Amino acid sequence: MFVAWIDAMDRLTAARVFVEVADRGSLTQTAEHLEMSAAMVSRYLSAAEDWLGARLLHRTTRKVSLTDAGAAALPSCRQLLELADEATHIAAERGREPAGVLRVTSSSSFAEAELTAALVDFQRLHAQVEIVLSVSDKASDLVGERVDLAVRITNTLDPAMITRPLALCRSMLCASPAYLAQHGQPHSAEDLRQHRCIAHAFGIGKQYRFTRGNETITVPVNWSFHTNETAVLRRAVLSGAGIGMLPTYYLGDELRTGRLVHLLPDHEPGVLGIHAIYLSRQHQPLALRLLVDFLAARFAGERAPWDLAIEESQKPA
């Protein structure tokens, strides 16, 4: 009767008892930790074994160890408990107004072009949330620097971090009209060999790589100017220093006003992902969860809003 009741009403408790016994290696310590009697712990273990249809533990007077079935079931039981705890946490926060401090980090160029305005709009919805935004192109130590959310543009993600895709980051090859008037406009990727090019210090080596249809094109180029900051790269291109590859989120005004010219439009540079990166899904602060949802909704789509704006501006009148 007890096992049937557990099966119907409290499998979570049975799973919790099993996980605690597996971690502690002792029924007595588990009973003390969960404030149960040893007999109740044994009953819950029996119920878990009946529910899962396998013996989970080897039990002797001195030692408790996992069976093969227990070792196989343990990760799923942990996940079940994590999901249950998260559901309880979310339910408890429902209806609450988010508050507190959120520490966010991003590259300076994306912060300037898109993220700062998004964070301000988020605060208009949730006035009790204080945001501390730091900018850096280097990967942050989220634990050491007490960062709640990193917004990074990369295709190389740390498997230890929790990530959520926000948008795609496309790039364009650009130059100023003044540079093109002096040096001419490239009409093919091979023409780039004869031009002055500007490189990002964390970029792709001494070459550009494009796709054109189903073809991949790699062309060696000569770097005339290097920088580790996208904003400086853009300024150098605007100043006529050479040809540079810039993210489209940073180009809307320059392309609309003609201050920069999009080169080789049928050659597409590699696409990177823009990701929200944080430490854990468990017991996530309400403000952080809402912010990630807000950013995902704002930047979502096959093409990011700044790409759509560029495409719209380039349509014939």
C-alpha positions as CSV (number, residue, x, y, z in Angstrom):
1,M,0.0,0.0,0.0
2,F,2.8,2.4,0.9
3,V,4.6,1.8,-2.4
4,A,1.4,2.3,-4.4
5,W,0.9,5.6,-2.5
6,I,4.4,6.7,-3.3
7,D,4.0,5.8,-6.9
8,A,0.9,7.9,-7.2
9,M,1.7,10.9,-5.0
10,D,5.4,11.4,-4.2
11,R,7.8,10.1,-6.7
12,L,9.9,13.2,-6.3
13,T,10.5,12.4,-2.7
14,A,11.5,8.9,-3.6
15,A,13.9,10.3,-6.2
16,R,15.3,12.8,-3.7
17,V,15.9,10.0,-1.1
18,F,17.7,7.9,-3.8
19,V,19.9,10.8,-4.9
20,E,20.8,11.7,-1.3
21,V,21.7,8.1,-0.4
22,A,23.8,7.8,-3.6
23,D,25.7,11.0,-2.7
24,R,26.1,10.3,1.0
25,G,26.6,6.5,0.8
26,S,24.6,6.1,4.0
27,L,21.0,5.6,4.9
28,T,21.5,7.0,8.4
29,Q,23.1,10.3,7.2
30,T,20.3,10.6,4.6
31,A,17.7,10.2,7.2
32,E,19.3,12.9,9.4
33,H,19.7,15.3,6.5
34,L,16.1,14.8,5.3
35,E,14.7,14.7,8.8
36,M,13.2,11.2,8.3
37,S,13.4,8.0,10.1
38,A,15.7,5.3,8.8
39,A,12.7,3.1,8.2
40,M,11.1,5.8,6.1
41,V,14.2,6.2,4.0
42,S,14.3,2.5,3.4
43,R,10.6,2.6,2.3
44,Y,11.2,5.4,-0.1
45,L,14.1,3.5,-1.6
46,S,12.0,0.4,-2.0
47,A,9.3,2.6,-3.6
48,A,11.9,4.1,-6.0
49,E,13.1,0.6,-7.0
50,D,9.5,-0.5,-7.6
51,W,8.8,2.6,-9.6
52,L,11.9,2.2,-11.8
53,G,11.6,-1.5,-12.0
54,A,15.2,-2.3,-11.0
55,R,17.4,-2.7,-7.9
56,L,19.2,0.6,-7.4
57,L,21.5,0.0,-4.5
58,H,23.7,-2.7,-3.0
59,R,23.1,-2.5,0.7
60,T,25.2,-4.2,3.4
61,T,25.6,-3.4,7.1
62,R,28.6,-1.2,6.4
63,K,28.3,0.1,2.9
64,V,25.8,1.3,0.3
65,S,26.8,1.4,-3.4
66,L,25.1,1.8,-6.7
67,T,24.1,-1.0,-8.9
68,D,24.6,-0.7,-12.7
69,A,20.9,0.2,-12.9
70,G,21.3,2.7,-10.1
71,A,24.2,4.4,-11.8
72,A,22.2,4.6,-15.0
73,A,19.1,6.1,-13.3
74,L,21.0,8.6,-11.1
75,P,21.5,11.4,-13.7
76,S,17.8,11.3,-14.7
77,C,16.7,11.5,-11.1
78,R,19.0,14.5,-10.6
79,Q,17.5,16.2,-13.6
80,L,14.0,15.4,-12.4
81,L,14.8,17.1,-9.1
82,E,16.4,20.1,-10.8
83,L,13.3,20.6,-13.0
84,A,11.0,20.3,-10.0
85,D,13.0,22.8,-8.0
86,E,13.1,25.2,-11.0
87,A,9.3,24.9,-11.5
88,T,8.8,25.7,-7.8
89,H,11.1,28.6,-8.0
90,I,9.3,30.0,-11.1
91,A,5.9,29.5,-9.5
92,A,7.0,31.3,-6.4
93,E,8.2,34.3,-8.4
94,R,5.1,34.6,-10.6
95,G,3.5,38.0,-10.2
96,R,6.5,39.5,-8.5
97,E,8.2,42.6,-9.8
98,P,11.8,41.8,-10.7
99,A,14.4,43.8,-8.8
100,G,18.0,43.9,-7.9
101,V,21.3,44.3,-9.7
102,L,22.2,42.6,-13.0
103,R,25.8,42.7,-14.1
104,V,26.1,42.4,-17.9
105,T,29.1,42.4,-20.2
106,S,29.4,42.7,-23.9
107,S,31.8,43.9,-26.6
108,S,31.9,47.7,-26.8
109,S,30.7,47.9,-30.4
110,F,27.6,45.7,-29.8
111,A,26.9,47.6,-26.6
112,E,27.1,50.9,-28.4
113,A,25.1,49.8,-31.4
114,E,22.3,47.6,-30.0
115,L,22.6,46.4,-26.4
116,T,22.5,49.6,-24.5
117,A,19.3,50.7,-26.1
118,A,17.8,47.3,-25.5
119,L,18.8,47.4,-21.8
120,V,17.3,50.9,-21.4
121,D,14.0,49.6,-22.9
122,F,14.1,46.6,-20.6
123,Q,14.4,49.0,-17.6
124,R,11.4,51.0,-18.8
125,L,9.4,47.7,-18.3
126,H,11.1,46.8,-15.0
127,A,12.2,50.0,-13.2
128,Q,13.4,48.2,-10.1
129,V,16.2,46.4,-12.0
130,E,19.6,48.1,-11.8
131,I,22.0,47.2,-14.6
132,V,25.8,47.4,-14.5
133,L,27.1,47.1,-18.1
134,S,30.9,46.5,-18.6
135,V,32.4,46.4,-22.1
136,S,35.3,44.2,-23.2
137,D,36.1,42.0,-26.3
138,K,37.8,39.5,-24.1
139,A,35.9,36.5,-22.6
140,S,34.9,37.2,-19.0
141,D,35.3,35.0,-15.9
142,L,31.6,35.0,-15.0
143,V,32.3,33.7,-11.5
144,G,35.4,35.7,-10.7
145,E,33.9,39.0,-12.1
146,R,30.4,38.3,-10.7
147,V,28.9,38.6,-14.1
148,D,25.2,37.6,-14.4
149,L,25.0,37.7,-18.2
150,A,27.6,37.9,-21.0
151,V,26.5,38.8,-24.5
152,R,29.2,37.4,-26.8
153,I,29.7,37.1,-30.6
154,T,31.4,33.8,-31.3
155,N,31.1,30.3,-32.7
156,T,33.2,28.9,-30.0
157,L,31.2,28.3,-26.8
158,D,32.4,27.0,-23.4
159,P,30.5,23.8,-22.8
160,A,30.5,24.5,-19.1
161,M,28.4,27.6,-19.6
162,I,24.6,27.8,-20.3
163,T,24.0,29.6,-23.6
164,R,21.0,30.9,-25.5
165,P,21.2,32.1,-29.1
166,L,20.0,35.7,-29.6
167,A,20.8,36.5,-33.2
168,L,23.2,36.0,-36.1
169,C,26.0,38.4,-36.7
170,R,26.7,39.0,-40.3
171,S,29.5,41.1,-41.7
172,M,30.2,43.2,-44.8
173,L,33.3,44.3,-46.6
174,C,33.4,48.1,-46.8
175,A,35.5,51.1,-47.7
176,S,35.0,54.8,-47.7
177,P,34.3,56.7,-51.0
178,A,37.6,58.6,-50.5
179,Y,39.6,55.4,-50.4
180,L,37.8,54.0,-53.4
181,A,38.3,57.2,-55.4
182,Q,42.1,57.0,-54.8
183,H,42.6,53.2,-55.1
184,G,39.7,52.0,-57.2
185,Q,37.0,49.5,-56.3
186,P,37.6,45.8,-56.2
187,H,35.3,43.7,-58.5
188,S,36.5,40.3,-57.4
189,A,37.9,38.7,-54.3
190,E,41.3,38.4,-56.1
191,D,41.3,42.2,-56.5
192,L,41.7,42.5,-52.7
193,R,45.3,41.3,-53.0
194,Q,46.1,44.8,-54.4
195,H,44.4,46.8,-51.7
196,R,45.2,48.0,-48.2
197,C,43.1,46.0,-45.7
198,I,42.4,46.6,-42.1
199,A,42.4,43.6,-39.7
200,H,40.9,42.9,-36.3
201,A,43.7,41.6,-34.1
202,F,41.5,38.6,-33.0
203,G,40.5,37.9,-36.6
204,I,41.1,35.4,-39.3
205,G,44.8,35.7,-40.1
206,K,46.2,37.2,-43.3
207,Q,43.2,36.2,-45.5
208,Y,39.6,36.8,-46.1
209,R,37.1,34.0,-46.5
210,F,33.8,34.3,-48.2
211,T,31.0,32.1,-49.6
212,R,29.4,32.9,-52.9
213,G,26.5,30.5,-53.6
214,N,27.9,27.0,-52.9
215,E,31.5,28.1,-53.4
216,T,34.0,29.0,-50.6
217,I,36.6,31.6,-51.5
218,T,39.7,32.3,-49.6
219,V,42.0,35.1,-50.7
220,P,45.3,36.3,-49.0
221,V,45.4,40.0,-48.3
222,N,47.9,42.6,-47.0
223,W,47.0,44.1,-43.7
224,S,48.0,47.8,-43.4
225,F,46.4,48.5,-40.1
226,H,45.6,46.3,-37.1
227,T,43.3,46.9,-34.1
228,N,41.7,44.8,-31.3
229,E,38.6,47.0,-31.2
230,T,35.8,47.0,-33.7
231,A,35.0,50.7,-33.1
232,V,38.6,51.6,-34.0
233,L,38.4,49.4,-37.1
234,R,35.3,51.2,-38.2
235,R,36.9,54.6,-37.6
236,A,39.9,53.6,-39.6
237,V,37.7,52.5,-42.5
238,L,35.7,55.7,-42.4
239,S,39.0,57.7,-42.4
240,G,40.1,56.0,-45.6
241,A,42.8,53.8,-44.2
242,G,41.7,50.8,-46.3
243,I,39.1,48.1,-46.8
244,G,37.7,46.4,-43.6
245,M,35.2,43.7,-42.7
246,L,32.6,45.1,-40.2
247,P,29.6,43.6,-38.5
248,T,26.3,44.8,-40.0
249,Y,24.9,45.9,-36.6
250,Y,27.6,48.7,-36.8
251,L,26.9,49.8,-40.4
252,G,23.3,51.0,-40.8
253,D,23.8,54.7,-40.7
254,E,27.1,54.6,-42.6
255,L,25.6,52.7,-45.5
256,R,22.4,54.8,-45.6
257,T,24.3,58.1,-45.7
258,G,26.9,56.8,-48.2
259,R,29.8,57.3,-45.7
260,L,30.8,53.7,-46.4
261,V,30.3,51.5,-49.5
262,H,29.4,47.8,-49.4
263,L,32.0,45.9,-51.5
264,L,31.5,42.5,-53.3
265,P,27.9,42.1,-52.1
266,D,27.7,38.6,-53.6
267,H,30.5,37.5,-51.3
268,E,29.3,36.8,-47.8
269,P,31.8,36.6,-44.9
270,G,31.4,33.9,-42.3
271,V,28.4,34.3,-39.9
272,L,28.9,34.3,-36.1
273,G,26.3,33.7,-33.4
274,I,25.3,36.3,-30.8
275,H,24.7,34.4,-27.6
276,A,23.5,35.1,-24.1
277,I,25.9,33.3,-21.7
278,Y,25.2,32.6,-18.0
279,L,26.2,30.2,-15.3
280,S,23.1,28.1,-14.5
281,R,19.5,27.5,-15.2
282,Q,18.9,26.6,-11.6
283,H,17.4,29.3,-9.3
284,Q,18.0,32.0,-11.9
285,P,17.0,35.4,-10.7
286,L,13.7,36.6,-12.1
287,A,15.3,39.7,-13.5
288,L,17.9,37.7,-15.4
289,R,15.4,35.3,-16.8
290,L,13.2,38.1,-18.0
291,L,16.2,40.0,-19.5
292,V,17.3,37.0,-21.5
293,D,13.8,36.4,-22.8
294,F,13.5,40.1,-23.7
295,L,16.8,40.1,-25.7
296,A,15.9,36.9,-27.5
297,A,12.6,38.4,-28.5
298,R,14.1,41.7,-29.5
299,F,16.9,40.3,-31.7
300,A,15.1,37.1,-32.9
301,G,14.5,36.0,-36.4
302,E,16.3,34.5,-39.4
303,R,17.7,37.9,-40.0
304,A,18.5,40.3,-37.2
305,P,16.5,43.6,-37.1
306,W,19.6,45.7,-38.1
307,D,20.0,43.4,-41.2
308,L,16.4,43.9,-42.1
309,A,16.8,47.7,-41.8
310,I,19.9,47.7,-44.1
311,E,18.0,45.6,-46.6
312,E,15.1,47.9,-46.5
313,S,17.3,51.0,-46.9
314,Q,19.0,49.5,-50.0
315,K,15.7,48.8,-51.9
316,P,15.2,50.9,-55.0
317,A,13.0,54.0,-54.2
